[in-house]
């Protein structure tokens, strides 16, 4: 009977996973990390035109420059504008 209870507790815990959203706010502007990631992937796809799939993405946010710099697969670096009107 305790085994059934453990399964129910585990299932219940899995169902209550909170959705997380991270925002960057700077000088009255705001952007979500999800929007930054989407812009980076679109930029990468437009340059690489589907040559290879990103397996490792490192993002460096620099709000004072209104840029997100990134490195994909340790061999391609780029930047996208963020926090611009």
C-alpha positions, 0 to 999 in steps of 0.5 A, a space after each residue: 500500500 505504501 508503494 501506491 502512495 509513493 507512486 501517487 506522491 511522485 505523480 503529484 510532484 511531477 504535475 506541479 512543476 512551475 513554469 519559469 520565465 526569466 526577464 532582463 530589465 534595463 532602463 525601462 525596457 524588458 525582454 525575456 530570456 526566451 525572446 533572446 534565445 529565439 532571436 539567437 536561434 533565428 540569427 544562427 539559422 539565417 547565417 548557417 542555413 541549417 548546416 548544423 544543429 545547435 547543441 551547445 549555446 552560451 549567451 552573454 547579456 550586455 544590456 548597456 550595449 543592448 546586445 546579447 552575445 553568443 557562442 554556439 557549438 564552441 565554433 560560431 560567435 555572434 550577437 543580436 540586438 536586445 532592448 531596442 524599440 
